[in-house]
Amino acid sequence: MLIDKIALFLAIVGGLNWGSVGLFKVDLVAYLCGGAATPLARIIYVVVGLAALWCVTLLFRDTQSENRHHTQTA
């Protein structure tokens, strides 16, 4: 599903941002948005957090039945 790929992309972006914070003490989102407390940065943090929550659902899905469904309809 497209939403799964978008959520995974955003979660990866968030993970890379946290990695840059841990390794280099650089918060790229805050840097690009003019600070961590700006409304835009906070929106990005919330969207990335929601994407990560969505990705948790990927762990509990039965992907084999989804793959069979896509194969039958294609």
CHARMM internal coordinates of N, CA and C (Angstrom, degrees):
IC EDIT
DIST 1 N 1 CA 1.4569
DIST 1 CA 1 C 1.5310
ANGL 1 N 1 CA 1 C 109.87
DIST 1 C 2 N 1.3034
ANGL 1 CA 1 C 2 N 115.27
DIHE 1 N 1 CA 1 C 2 N 148.08
DIST 2 N 2 CA 1.4601
ANGL 1 C 2 N 2 CA 120.67
DIHE 1 CA 1 C 2 N 2 CA -178.83
DIST 2 CA 2 C 1.5263
ANGL 2 N 2 CA 2 C 111.56
DIHE 1 C 2 N 2 CA 2 C -64.21
DIST 2 C 3 N 1.3275
ANGL 2 CA 2 C 3 N 116.99
DIHE 2 N 2 CA 2 C 3 N -40.84
DIST 3 N 3 CA 1.4702
ANGL 2 C 3 N 3 CA 119.64
DIHE 2 CA 2 C 3 N 3 CA -178.85
DIST 3 CA 3 C 1.5230
ANGL 3 N 3 CA 3 C 111.10
DIHE 2 C 3 N 3 CA 3 C -63.42
DIST 3 C 4 N 1.3182
ANGL 3 CA 3 C 4 N 117.34
DIHE 3 N 3 CA 3 C 4 N -33.03
DIST 4 N 4 CA 1.4660
ANGL 3 C 4 N 4 CA 120.84
DIHE 3 CA 3 C 4 N 4 CA 177.06
DIST 4 CA 4 C 1.5238
ANGL 4 N 4 CA 4 C 110.59
DIHE 3 C 4 N 4 CA 4 C -63.74
DIST 4 C 5 N 1.3232
ANGL 4 CA 4 C 5 N 116.35
DIHE 4 N 4 CA 4 C 5 N -43.62
DIST 5 N 5 CA 1.4607
ANGL 4 C 5 N 5 CA 120.54
DIHE 4 CA 4 C 5 N 5 CA -178.97
DIST 5 CA 5 C 1.5266
ANGL 5 N 5 CA 5 C 111.12
DIHE 4 C 5 N 5 CA 5 C -68.10
DIST 5 C 6 N 1.3300
ANGL 5 CA 5 C 6 N 117.03
DIHE 5 N 5 CA 5 C 6 N -39.41
DIST 6 N 6 CA 1.4649
ANGL 5 C 6 N 6 CA 120.42
DIHE 5 CA 5 C 6 N 6 CA 177.51
DIST 6 CA 6 C 1.5218
ANGL 6 N 6 CA 6 C 110.27
DIHE 5 C 6 N 6 CA 6 C -63.81
DIST 6 C 7 N 1.3282
ANGL 6 CA 6 C 7 N 115.97
DIHE 6 N 6 CA 6 C 7 N -45.66
DIST 7 N 7 CA 1.4637
ANGL 6 C 7 N 7 CA 120.31
DIHE 6 CA 6 C 7 N 7 CA 179.97
DIST 7 CA 7 C 1.5244
ANGL 7 N 7 CA 7 C 110.63
DIHE 6 C 7 N 7 CA 7 C -62.76
DIST 7 C 8 N 1.3130
ANGL 7 CA 7 C 8 N 116.85
DIHE 7 N 7 CA 7 C 8 N -41.91
DIST 8 N 8 CA 1.4650
ANGL 7 C 8 N 8 CA 120.00
DIHE 7 CA 7 C 8 N 8 CA 179.39
DIST 8 CA 8 C 1.5284
ANGL 8 N 8 CA 8 C 110.47
DIHE 7 C 8 N 8 CA 8 C -64.28
DIST 8 C 9 N 1.3303
ANGL 8 CA 8 C 9 N 117.23
DIHE 8 N 8 CA 8 C 9 N -42.54
DIST 9 N 9 CA 1.4622
ANGL 8 C 9 N 9 CA 120.99
DIHE 8 CA 8 C 9 N 9 CA 177.37
DIST 9 CA 9 C 1.5276
ANGL 9 N 9 CA 9 C 110.90
DIHE 8 C 9 N 9 CA 9 C -59.10
DIST 9 C 10 N 1.3361
ANGL 9 CA 9 C 10 N 116.95
DIHE 9 N 9 CA 9 C 10 N -46.96
DIST 10 N 10 CA 1.4617
ANGL 9 C 10 N 10 CA 120.52
DIHE 9 CA 9 C 10 N 10 CA -179.19
DIST 10 CA 10 C 1.5269
ANGL 10 N 10 CA 10 C 111.56
DIHE 9 C 10 N 10 CA 10 C -65.51
DIST 10 C 11 N 1.3259
ANGL 10 CA 10 C 11 N 117.28
DIHE 10 N 10 CA 10 C 11 N -37.50
DIST 11 N 11 CA 1.4619
ANGL 10 C 11 N 11 CA 120.15
DIHE 10 CA 10 C 11 N 11 CA 177.86
DIST 11 CA 11 C 1.5241
ANGL 11 N 11 CA 11 C 110.92
DIHE 10 C 11 N 11 CA 11 C -66.22
DIST 11 C 12 N 1.3167
ANGL 11 CA 11 C 12 N 116.70
DIHE 11 N 11 CA 11 C 12 N -36.64
DIST 12 N 12 CA 1.4639
ANGL 11 C 12 N 12 CA 120.43
DIHE 11 CA 11 C 12 N 12 CA 177.10
DIST 12 CA 12 C 1.5229
ANGL 12 N 12 CA 12 C 110.06
DIHE 11 C 12 N 12 CA 12 C -66.64
DIST 12 C 13 N 1.3291
ANGL 12 CA 12 C 13 N 116.46
DIHE 12 N 12 CA 12 C 13 N -43.48
DIST 13 N 13 CA 1.4661
ANGL 12 C 13 N 13 CA 120.13
DIHE 12 CA 12 C 13 N 13 CA 176.74
DIST 13 CA 13 C 1.5309
ANGL 13 N 13 CA 13 C 110.33
DIHE 12 C 13 N 13 CA 13 C -57.77
DIST 13 C 14 N 1.3314
ANGL 13 CA 13 C 14 N 116.51
DIHE 13 N 13 CA 13 C 14 N -44.66
DIST 14 N 14 CA 1.4598
ANGL 13 C 14 N 14 CA 120.65
DIHE 13 CA 13 C 14 N 14 CA 178.24
DIST 14 CA 14 C 1.5163
ANGL 14 N 14 CA 14 C 112.07
DIHE 13 C 14 N 14 CA 14 C -62.61
DIST 14 C 15 N 1.3240
ANGL 14 CA 14 C 15 N 116.28
DIHE 14 N 14 CA 14 C 15 N -40.71
DIST 15 N 15 CA 1.4633
ANGL 14 C 15 N 15 CA 120.04
DIHE 14 CA 14 C 15 N 15 CA 178.12
DIST 15 CA 15 C 1.5137
ANGL 15 N 15 CA 15 C 112.18
DIHE 14 C 15 N 15 CA 15 C -64.77
DIST 15 C 16 N 1.3188
ANGL 15 CA 15 C 16 N 116.34
DIHE 15 N 15 CA 15 C 16 N -40.64
DIST 16 N 16 CA 1.4666
ANGL 15 C 16 N 16 CA 119.55
DIHE 15 CA 15 C 16 N 16 CA 177.17
DIST 16 CA 16 C 1.5192
ANGL 16 N 16 CA 16 C 111.06
DIHE 15 C 16 N 16 CA 16 C -65.97
DIST 16 C 17 N 1.3285
ANGL 16 CA 16 C 17 N 116.96
DIHE 16 N 16 CA 16 C 17 N -37.08
DIST 17 N 17 CA 1.4657
ANGL 16 C 17 N 17 CA 119.66
DIHE 16 CA 16 C 17 N 17 CA 177.22
DIST 17 CA 17 C 1.5270
ANGL 17 N 17 CA 17 C 110.44
DIHE 16 C 17 N 17 CA 17 C -63.62
DIST 17 C 18 N 1.3380
ANGL 17 CA 17 C 18 N 117.04
DIHE 17 N 17 CA 17 C 18 N -44.81
DIST 18 N 18 CA 1.4629
ANGL 17 C 18 N 18 CA 119.95
DIHE 17 CA 17 C 18 N 18 CA 178.32
DIST 18 CA 18 C 1.5258
ANGL 18 N 18 CA 18 C 110.90
DIHE 17 C 18 N 18 CA 18 C -64.18
DIST 18 C 19 N 1.3404
ANGL 18 CA 18 C 19 N 116.51
DIHE 18 N 18 CA 18 C 19 N -35.56
DIST 19 N 19 CA 1.4615
ANGL 18 C 19 N 19 CA 119.63
DIHE 18 CA 18 C 19 N 19 CA 176.47
DIST 19 CA 19 C 1.5169
ANGL 19 N 19 CA 19 C 111.65
DIHE 18 C 19 N 19 CA 19 C -62.96
DIST 19 C 20 N 1.3458
ANGL 19 CA 19 C 20 N 115.94
DIHE 19 N 19 CA 19 C 20 N -40.25
DIST 20 N 20 CA 1.4645
ANGL 19 C 20 N 20 CA 118.49
DIHE 19 CA 19 C 20 N 20 CA 178.38
DIST 20 CA 20 C 1.5242
ANGL 20 N 20 CA 20 C 111.42
DIHE 19 C 20 N 20 CA 20 C -68.53
DIST 20 C 21 N 1.3370
ANGL 20 CA 20 C 21 N 116.60
DIHE 20 N 20 CA 20 C 21 N -32.02
DIST 21 N 21 CA 1.4684
ANGL 20 C 21 N 21 CA 119.64
DIHE 20 CA 20 C 21 N 21 CA 175.56
DIST 21 CA 21 C 1.5243
ANGL 21 N 21 CA 21 C 109.75
DIHE 20 C 21 N 21 CA 21 C -66.11
DIST 21 C 22 N 1.3278
ANGL 21 CA 21 C 22 N 116.36
DIHE 21 N 21 CA 21 C 22 N -45.76
DIST 22 N 22 CA 1.4648
ANGL 21 C 22 N 22 CA 120.20
DIHE 21 CA 21 C 22 N 22 CA -178.07
DIST 22 CA 22 C 1.5117
ANGL 22 N 22 CA 22 C 113.89
DIHE 21 C 22 N 22 CA 22 C -67.96
DIST 22 C 23 N 1.3195
ANGL 22 CA 22 C 23 N 116.62
DIHE 22 N 22 CA 22 C 23 N -40.49
DIST 23 N 23 CA 1.4610
ANGL 22 C 23 N 23 CA 119.79
DIHE 22 CA 22 C 23 N 23 CA -176.25
DIST 23 CA 23 C 1.5221
ANGL 23 N 23 CA 23 C 113.85
DIHE 22 C 23 N 23 CA 23 C -84.37
DIST 23 C 24 N 1.3310
ANGL 23 CA 23 C 24 N 115.64
DIHE 23 N 23 CA 23 C 24 N -39.51
DIST 24 N 24 CA 1.4619
ANGL 23 C 24 N 24 CA 119.00
DIHE 23 CA 23 C 24 N 24 CA -170.39
DIST 24 CA 24 C 1.5218
ANGL 24 N 24 CA 24 C 114.28
DIHE 23 C 24 N 24 CA 24 C -121.47
DIST 24 C 25 N 1.3325
ANGL 24 CA 24 C 25 N 116.67
DIHE 24 N 24 CA 24 C 25 N -0.20
DIST 25 N 25 CA 1.4627
ANGL 24 C 25 N 25 CA 121.65
DIHE 24 CA 24 C 25 N 25 CA -176.46
DIST 25 CA 25 C 1.5339
ANGL 25 N 25 CA 25 C 111.62
DIHE 24 C 25 N 25 CA 25 C 57.87
DIST 25 C 26 N 1.3350
ANGL 25 CA 25 C 26 N 115.62
DIHE 25 N 25 CA 25 C 26 N 37.28
DIST 26 N 26 CA 1.4632
ANGL 25 C 26 N 26 CA 121.93
DIHE 25 CA 25 C 26 N 26 CA 179.73
DIST 26 CA 26 C 1.5169
ANGL 26 N 26 CA 26 C 108.48
DIHE 25 C 26 N 26 CA 26 C -123.66
DIST 26 C 27 N 1.3181
ANGL 26 CA 26 C 27 N 116.39
DIHE 26 N 26 CA 26 C 27 N 116.10
DIST 27 N 27 CA 1.4585
ANGL 26 C 27 N 27 CA 122.07
DIHE 26 CA 26 C 27 N 27 CA 175.00
DIST 27 CA 27 C 1.5249
ANGL 27 N 27 CA 27 C 106.79
DIHE 26 C 27 N 27 CA 27 C -93.83
DIST 27 C 28 N 1.3352
ANGL 27 CA 27 C 28 N 115.64
DIHE 27 N 27 CA 27 C 28 N 101.93
DIST 28 N 28 CA 1.4616
ANGL 27 C 28 N 28 CA 120.10
DIHE 27 CA 27 C 28 N 28 CA -174.60
DIST 28 CA 28 C 1.5256
ANGL 28 N 28 CA 28 C 112.43
DIHE 27 C 28 N 28 CA 28 C -64.21
DIST 28 C 29 N 1.3228
ANGL 28 CA 28 C 29 N 117.50
DIHE 28 N 28 CA 28 C 29 N -36.64
DIST 29 N 29 CA 1.4661
ANGL 28 C 29 N 29 CA 120.36
DIHE 28 CA 28 C 29 N 29 CA 178.12
DIST 29 CA 29 C 1.5251
ANGL 29 N 29 CA 29 C 109.81
DIHE 28 C 29 N 29 CA 29 C -63.04
DIST 29 C 30 N 1.3133
ANGL 29 CA 29 C 30 N 116.64
DIHE 29 N 29 CA 29 C 30 N -47.34
DIST 30 N 30 CA 1.4658
ANGL 29 C 30 N 30 CA 120.13
DIHE 29 CA 29 C 30 N 30 CA 179.62
DIST 30 CA 30 C 1.5236
ANGL 30 N 30 CA 30 C 110.40
DIHE 29 C 30 N 30 CA 30 C -63.60
DIST 30 C 31 N 1.3198
ANGL 30 CA 30 C 31 N 116.31
DIHE 30 N 30 CA 30 C 31 N -40.50
DIST 31 N 31 CA 1.4684
ANGL 30 C 31 N 31 CA 120.11
DIHE 30 CA 30 C 31 N 31 CA 179.80
DIST 31 CA 31 C 1.5263
ANGL 31 N 31 CA 31 C 111.18
DIHE 30 C 31 N 31 CA 31 C -61.78
DIST 31 C 32 N 1.3350
ANGL 31 CA 31 C 32 N 116.46
DIHE 31 N 31 CA 31 C 32 N -45.74
DIST 32 N 32 CA 1.4628
ANGL 31 C 32 N 32 CA 120.70
DIHE 31 CA 31 C 32 N 32 CA -177.54
DIST 32 CA 32 C 1.5259
ANGL 32 N 32 CA 32 C 112.96
DIHE 31 C 32 N 32 CA 32 C -72.89
DIST 32 C 33 N 1.3371
ANGL 32 CA 32 C 33 N 116.11
DIHE 32 N 32 CA 32 C 33 N -24.03
DIST 33 N 33 CA 1.4723
ANGL 32 C 33 N 33 CA 119.86
DIHE 32 CA 32 C 33 N 33 CA -176.07
DIST 33 CA 33 C 1.5199
ANGL 33 N 33 CA 33 C 113.37
DIHE 32 C 33 N 33 CA 33 C -102.83
DIST 33 C 34 N 1.3090
ANGL 33 CA 33 C 34 N 118.16
DIHE 33 N 33 CA 33 C 34 N 1.40
DIST 34 N 34 CA 1.4539
ANGL 33 C 34 N 34 CA 120.52
DIHE 33 CA 33 C 34 N 34 CA 178.50
DIST 34 CA 34 C 1.5092
ANGL 34 N 34 CA 34 C 114.63
DIHE 33 C 34 N 34 CA 34 C 84.89
DIST 34 C 35 N 1.3104
ANGL 34 CA 34 C 35 N 117.65
DIHE 34 N 34 CA 34 C 35 N 21.24
DIST 35 N 35 CA 1.4637
ANGL 34 C 35 N 35 CA 122.24
DIHE 34 CA 34 C 35 N 35 CA 177.90
DIST 35 CA 35 C 1.5170
ANGL 35 N 35 CA 35 C 111.21
DIHE 34 C 35 N 35 CA 35 C 130.62
DIST 35 C 36 N 1.3294
ANGL 35 CA 35 C 36 N 115.42
DIHE 35 N 35 CA 35 C 36 N 153.04
DIST 36 N 36 CA 1.4615
ANGL 35 C 36 N 36 CA 120.92
DIHE 35 CA 35 C 36 N 36 CA -176.95
DIST 36 CA 36 C 1.5234
ANGL 36 N 36 CA 36 C 112.86
DIHE 35 C 36 N 36 CA 36 C -71.70
DIST 36 C 37 N 1.3198
ANGL 36 CA 36 C 37 N 117.33
DIHE 36 N 36 CA 36 C 37 N -22.02
DIST 37 N 37 CA 1.4615
ANGL 36 C 37 N 37 CA 120.39
DIHE 36 CA 36 C 37 N 37 CA -176.39
DIST 37 CA 37 C 1.5260
ANGL 37 N 37 CA 37 C 113.17
DIHE 36 C 37 N 37 CA 37 C -93.81
DIST 37 C 38 N 1.3387
ANGL 37 CA 37 C 38 N 117.55
DIHE 37 N 37 CA 37 C 38 N 1.15
DIST 38 N 38 CA 1.4614
ANGL 37 C 38 N 38 CA 119.02
DIHE 37 CA 37 C 38 N 38 CA 179.54
DIST 38 CA 38 C 1.5288
ANGL 38 N 38 CA 38 C 109.65
DIHE 37 C 38 N 38 CA 38 C -70.85
DIST 38 C 39 N 1.3127
ANGL 38 CA 38 C 39 N 116.69
DIHE 38 N 38 CA 38 C 39 N 151.94
DIST 39 N 39 CA 1.4744
ANGL 38 C 39 N 39 CA 119.06
DIHE 38 CA 38 C 39 N 39 CA -179.87
DIST 39 CA 39 C 1.5312
ANGL 39 N 39 CA 39 C 113.15
DIHE 38 C 39 N 39 CA 39 C -57.08
DIST 39 C 40 N 1.3252
ANGL 39 CA 39 C 40 N 117.86
DIHE 39 N 39 CA 39 C 40 N -40.45
DIST 40 N 40 CA 1.4673
ANGL 39 C 40 N 40 CA 120.08
DIHE 39 CA 39 C 40 N 40 CA -179.86
DIST 40 CA 40 C 1.5212
ANGL 40 N 40 CA 40 C 111.32
DIHE 39 C 40 N 40 CA 40 C -63.92
DIST 40 C 41 N 1.3210
ANGL 40 CA 40 C 41 N 117.53
DIHE 40 N 40 CA 40 C 41 N -44.95
DIST 41 N 41 CA 1.4657
ANGL 40 C 41 N 41 CA 120.38
DIHE 40 CA 40 C 41 N 41 CA 178.63
DIST 41 CA 41 C 1.5186
ANGL 41 N 41 CA 41 C 110.79
DIHE 40 C 41 N 41 CA 41 C -62.08
DIST 41 C 42 N 1.3051
ANGL 41 CA 41 C 42 N 117.31
DIHE 41 N 41 CA 41 C 42 N -42.02
DIST 42 N 42 CA 1.4706
ANGL 41 C 42 N 42 CA 120.31
DIHE 41 CA 41 C 42 N 42 CA 179.77
DIST 42 CA 42 C 1.5199
ANGL 42 N 42 CA 42 C 111.23
DIHE 41 C 42 N 42 CA 42 C -64.64
DIST 42 C 43 N 1.3283
ANGL 42 CA 42 C 43 N 116.99
DIHE 42 N 42 CA 42 C 43 N -37.75
DIST 43 N 43 CA 1.4681
ANGL 42 C 43 N 43 CA 120.12
DIHE 42 CA 42 C 43 N 43 CA 176.72
DIST 43 CA 43 C 1.5210
ANGL 43 N 43 CA 43 C 110.18
DIHE 42 C 43 N 43 CA 43 C -63.62
DIST 43 C 44 N 1.3213
ANGL 43 CA 43 C 44 N 116.22
DIHE 43 N 43 CA 43 C 44 N -43.91
DIST 44 N 44 CA 1.4712
ANGL 43 C 44 N 44 CA 120.05
DIHE 43 CA 43 C 44 N 44 CA 178.97
DIST 44 CA 44 C 1.5237
ANGL 44 N 44 CA 44 C 110.42
DIHE 43 C 44 N 44 CA 44 C -61.77
DIST 44 C 45 N 1.3337
ANGL 44 CA 44 C 45 N 117.55
DIHE 44 N 44 CA 44 C 45 N -43.81
DIST 45 N 45 CA 1.4693
ANGL 44 C 45 N 45 CA 120.56
DIHE 44 CA 44 C 45 N 45 CA 178.80
DIST 45 CA 45 C 1.5315
ANGL 45 N 45 CA 45 C 110.84
DIHE 44 C 45 N 45 CA 45 C -60.38
DIST 45 C 46 N 1.3186
ANGL 45 CA 45 C 46 N 117.07
DIHE 45 N 45 CA 45 C 46 N -42.00
DIST 46 N 46 CA 1.4721
ANGL 45 C 46 N 46 CA 120.76
DIHE 45 CA 45 C 46 N 46 CA -179.13
DIST 46 CA 46 C 1.5247
ANGL 46 N 46 CA 46 C 110.35
DIHE 45 C 46 N 46 CA 46 C -67.29
DIST 46 C 47 N 1.3308
ANGL 46 CA 46 C 47 N 117.49
DIHE 46 N 46 CA 46 C 47 N -44.40
DIST 47 N 47 CA 1.4671
ANGL 46 C 47 N 47 CA 120.58
DIHE 46 CA 46 C 47 N 47 CA -179.67
DIST 47 CA 47 C 1.5275
ANGL 47 N 47 CA 47 C 110.93
DIHE 46 C 47 N 47 CA 47 C -63.03
DIST 47 C 48 N 1.3188
ANGL 47 CA 47 C 48 N 116.83
DIHE 47 N 47 CA 47 C 48 N -41.85
DIST 48 N 48 CA 1.4677
ANGL 47 C 48 N 48 CA 120.35
DIHE 47 CA 47 C 48 N 48 CA 178.13
DIST 48 CA 48 C 1.5306
ANGL 48 N 48 CA 48 C 110.11
DIHE 47 C 48 N 48 CA 48 C -65.76
DIST 48 C 49 N 1.3243
ANGL 48 CA 48 C 49 N 117.28
DIHE 48 N 48 CA 48 C 49 N -39.95
DIST 49 N 49 CA 1.4643
ANGL 48 C 49 N 49 CA 120.36
DIHE 48 CA 48 C 49 N 49 CA 176.96
DIST 49 CA 49 C 1.5191
ANGL 49 N 49 CA 49 C 112.20
DIHE 48 C 49 N 49 CA 49 C -63.05
DIST 49 C 50 N 1.3242
ANGL 49 CA 49 C 50 N 117.12
DIHE 49 N 49 CA 49 C 50 N -42.23
DIST 50 N 50 CA 1.4693
ANGL 49 C 50 N 50 CA 120.59
DIHE 49 CA 49 C 50 N 50 CA 177.12
DIST 50 CA 50 C 1.5251
ANGL 50 N 50 CA 50 C 111.14
DIHE 49 C 50 N 50 CA 50 C -64.87
DIST 50 C 51 N 1.3256
ANGL 50 CA 50 C 51 N 116.11
DIHE 50 N 50 CA 50 C 51 N -37.63
DIST 51 N 51 CA 1.4642
ANGL 50 C 51 N 51 CA 119.88
DIHE 50 CA 50 C 51 N 51 CA 176.73
DIST 51 CA 51 C 1.5310
ANGL 51 N 51 CA 51 C 110.75
DIHE 50 C 51 N 51 CA 51 C -62.90
DIST 51 C 52 N 1.3233
ANGL 51 CA 51 C 52 N 116.55
DIHE 51 N 51 CA 51 C 52 N -40.36
DIST 52 N 52 CA 1.4674
ANGL 51 C 52 N 52 CA 120.03
DIHE 51 CA 51 C 52 N 52 CA 178.04
DIST 52 CA 52 C 1.5263
ANGL 52 N 52 CA 52 C 110.80
DIHE 51 C 52 N 52 CA 52 C -64.00
DIST 52 C 53 N 1.3264
ANGL 52 CA 52 C 53 N 116.63
DIHE 52 N 52 CA 52 C 53 N -40.01
DIST 53 N 53 CA 1.4695
ANGL 52 C 53 N 53 CA 119.25
DIHE 52 CA 52 C 53 N 53 CA 176.35
DIST 53 CA 53 C 1.5214
ANGL 53 N 53 CA 53 C 110.61
DIHE 52 C 53 N 53 CA 53 C -62.57
DIST 53 C 54 N 1.3231
ANGL 53 CA 53 C 54 N 117.11
DIHE 53 N 53 CA 53 C 54 N -41.01
DIST 54 N 54 CA 1.4595
ANGL 53 C 54 N 54 CA 120.69
DIHE 53 CA 53 C 54 N 54 CA 177.85
DIST 54 CA 54 C 1.5345
ANGL 54 N 54 CA 54 C 109.74
DIHE 53 C 54 N 54 CA 54 C -61.17
DIST 54 C 55 N 1.3189
ANGL 54 CA 54 C 55 N 116.98
DIHE 54 N 54 CA 54 C 55 N -39.10
DIST 55 N 55 CA 1.4616
ANGL 54 C 55 N 55 CA 120.78
DIHE 54 CA 54 C 55 N 55 CA -179.53
DIST 55 CA 55 C 1.5243
ANGL 55 N 55 CA 55 C 112.23
DIHE 54 C 55 N 55 CA 55 C -65.51
DIST 55 C 56 N 1.3100
ANGL 55 CA 55 C 56 N 117.36
DIHE 55 N 55 CA 55 C 56 N -26.52
DIST 56 N 56 CA 1.4665
ANGL 55 C 56 N 56 CA 120.14
DIHE 55 CA 55 C 56 N 56 CA 175.39
DIST 56 CA 56 C 1.5295
ANGL 56 N 56 CA 56 C 109.61
DIHE 55 C 56 N 56 CA 56 C -59.87
DIST 56 C 57 N 1.3245
ANGL 56 CA 56 C 57 N 117.00
DIHE 56 N 56 CA 56 C 57 N -36.84
DIST 57 N 57 CA 1.4720
ANGL 56 C 57 N 57 CA 119.72
DIHE 56 CA 56 C 57 N 57 CA 179.94
DIST 57 CA 57 C 1.5217
ANGL 57 N 57 CA 57 C 111.18
DIHE 56 C 57 N 57 CA 57 C -64.29
DIST 57 C 58 N 1.3226
ANGL 57 CA 57 C 58 N 117.58
DIHE 57 N 57 CA 57 C 58 N -26.41
DIST 58 N 58 CA 1.4696
ANGL 57 C 58 N 58 CA 120.45
DIHE 57 CA 57 C 58 N 58 CA 178.85
DIST 58 CA 58 C 1.5269
ANGL 58 N 58 CA 58 C 111.26
DIHE 57 C 58 N 58 CA 58 C -63.50
DIST 58 C 59 N 1.3164
ANGL 58 CA 58 C 59 N 116.72
DIHE 58 N 58 CA 58 C 59 N -29.17
DIST 59 N 59 CA 1.4612
ANGL 58 C 59 N 59 CA 120.62
DIHE 58 CA 58 C 59 N 59 CA -179.80
DIST 59 CA 59 C 1.5250
ANGL 59 N 59 CA 59 C 112.53
DIHE 58 C 59 N 59 CA 59 C -67.67
DIST 59 C 60 N 1.3168
ANGL 59 CA 59 C 60 N 116.69
DIHE 59 N 59 CA 59 C 60 N -24.81
DIST 60 N 60 CA 1.4607
ANGL 59 C 60 N 60 CA 120.88
DIHE 59 CA 59 C 60 N 60 CA -173.09
DIST 60 CA 60 C 1.5191
ANGL 60 N 60 CA 60 C 113.10
DIHE 59 C 60 N 60 CA 60 C -108.55
DIST 60 C 61 N 1.3024
ANGL 60 CA 60 C 61 N 117.71
DIHE 60 N 60 CA 60 C 61 N 7.07
DIST 61 N 61 CA 1.4619
ANGL 60 C 61 N 61 CA 120.30
DIHE 60 CA 60 C 61 N 61 CA 179.14
DIST 61 CA 61 C 1.5164
ANGL 61 N 61 CA 61 C 110.90
DIHE 60 C 61 N 61 CA 61 C -87.33
DIST 61 C 62 N 1.3230
ANGL 61 CA 61 C 62 N 114.64
DIHE 61 N 61 CA 61 C 62 N 150.07
DIST 62 N 62 CA 1.4552
ANGL 61 C 62 N 62 CA 120.89
DIHE 61 CA 61 C 62 N 62 CA 174.67
DIST 62 CA 62 C 1.5203
ANGL 62 N 62 CA 62 C 107.56
DIHE 61 C 62 N 62 CA 62 C -89.09
DIST 62 C 63 N 1.3258
ANGL 62 CA 62 C 63 N 116.39
DIHE 62 N 62 CA 62 C 63 N 92.76
DIST 63 N 63 CA 1.4639
ANGL 62 C 63 N 63 CA 120.48
DIHE 62 CA 62 C 63 N 63 CA -174.77
DIST 63 CA 63 C 1.5188
ANGL 63 N 63 CA 63 C 112.04
DIHE 62 C 63 N 63 CA 63 C -71.85
DIST 63 C 64 N 1.3243
ANGL 63 CA 63 C 64 N 118.41
DIHE 63 N 63 CA 63 C 64 N -24.39
DIST 64 N 64 CA 1.4595
ANGL 63 C 64 N 64 CA 119.89
DIHE 63 CA 63 C 64 N 64 CA 179.94
DIST 64 CA 64 C 1.5202
ANGL 64 N 64 CA 64 C 110.65
DIHE 63 C 64 N 64 CA 64 C -66.51
DIST 64 C 65 N 1.3396
ANGL 64 CA 64 C 65 N 118.05
DIHE 64 N 64 CA 64 C 65 N -41.95
DIST 65 N 65 CA 1.4618
ANGL 64 C 65 N 65 CA 119.62
DIHE 64 CA 64 C 65 N 65 CA 179.12
DIST 65 CA 65 C 1.5222
ANGL 65 N 65 CA 65 C 110.60
DIHE 64 C 65 N 65 CA 65 C -70.03
DIST 65 C 66 N 1.3479
ANGL 65 CA 65 C 66 N 118.55
DIHE 65 N 65 CA 65 C 66 N -33.09
DIST 66 N 66 CA 1.4627
ANGL 65 C 66 N 66 CA 121.30
DIHE 65 CA 65 C 66 N 66 CA 176.17
DIST 66 CA 66 C 1.5240
ANGL 66 N 66 CA 66 C 109.99
DIHE 65 C 66 N 66 CA 66 C -65.56
DIST 66 C 67 N 1.3419
ANGL 66 CA 66 C 67 N 117.09
DIHE 66 N 66 CA 66 C 67 N -41.89
DIST 67 N 67 CA 1.4599
ANGL 66 C 67 N 67 CA 120.35
DIHE 66 CA 66 C 67 N 67 CA 179.53
DIST 67 CA 67 C 1.5177
ANGL 67 N 67 CA 67 C 111.10
DIHE 66 C 67 N 67 CA 67 C -64.85
DIST 67 C 68 N 1.3332
ANGL 67 CA 67 C 68 N 118.14
DIHE 67 N 67 CA 67 C 68 N -39.05
DIST 68 N 68 CA 1.4621
ANGL 67 C 68 N 68 CA 121.17
DIHE 67 CA 67 C 68 N 68 CA 177.48
DIST 68 CA 68 C 1.5205
ANGL 68 N 68 CA 68 C 110.39
DIHE 67 C 68 N 68 CA 68 C -64.11
DIST 68 C 69 N 1.3255
ANGL 68 CA 68 C 69 N 117.65
DIHE 68 N 68 CA 68 C 69 N -39.63
DIST 69 N 69 CA 1.4601
ANGL 68 C 69 N 69 CA 121.87
DIHE 68 CA 68 C 69 N 69 CA 179.74
DIST 69 CA 69 C 1.5161
ANGL 69 N 69 CA 69 C 110.69
DIHE 68 C 69 N 69 CA 69 C -63.41
DIST 69 C 70 N 1.3354
ANGL 69 CA 69 C 70 N 117.14
DIHE 69 N 69 CA 69 C 70 N -44.23
DIST 70 N 70 CA 1.4666
ANGL 69 C 70 N 70 CA 121.17
DIHE 69 CA 69 C 70 N 70 CA -179.69
DIST 70 CA 70 C 1.5229
ANGL 70 N 70 CA 70 C 110.51
DIHE 69 C 70 N 70 CA 70 C -67.01
DIST 70 C 71 N 1.3281
ANGL 70 CA 70 C 71 N 118.17
DIHE 70 N 70 CA 70 C 71 N -35.56
DIST 71 N 71 CA 1.4530
ANGL 70 C 71 N 71 CA 121.90
DIHE 70 CA 70 C 71 N 71 CA -179.90
DIST 71 CA 71 C 1.5222
ANGL 71 N 71 CA 71 C 110.15
DIHE 70 C 71 N 71 CA 71 C -68.40
DIST 71 C 72 N 1.3201
ANGL 71 CA 71 C 72 N 117.40
DIHE 71 N 71 CA 71 C 72 N -39.10
DIST 72 N 72 CA 1.4641
ANGL 71 C 72 N 72 CA 120.89
DIHE 71 CA 71 C 72 N 72 CA -178.73
DIST 72 CA 72 C 1.5142
ANGL 72 N 72 CA 72 C 112.28
DIHE 71 C 72 N 72 CA 72 C -70.65
DIST 72 C 73 N 1.3327
ANGL 72 CA 72 C 73 N 117.66
DIHE 72 N 72 CA 72 C 73 N -33.45
DIST 73 N 73 CA 1.4651
ANGL 72 C 73 N 73 CA 120.07
DIHE 72 CA 72 C 73 N 73 CA -177.31
DIST 73 CA 73 C 1.5166
ANGL 73 N 73 CA 73 C 112.39
DIHE 72 C 73 N 73 CA 73 C -85.63
DIST 73 C 74 N 1.3229
ANGL 73 CA 73 C 74 N 117.35
DIHE 73 N 73 CA 73 C 74 N -15.58
DIST 74 N 74 CA 1.4724
ANGL 73 C 74 N 74 CA 119.55
DIHE 73 CA 73 C 74 N 74 CA -177.54
DIST 74 CA 74 C 1.4967
ANGL 74 N 74 CA 74 C 112.96
DIHE 73 C 74 N 74 CA 74 C -80.87
END
COOR INIT
IC SEED 1 N 1 CA 1 C
IC BUILD
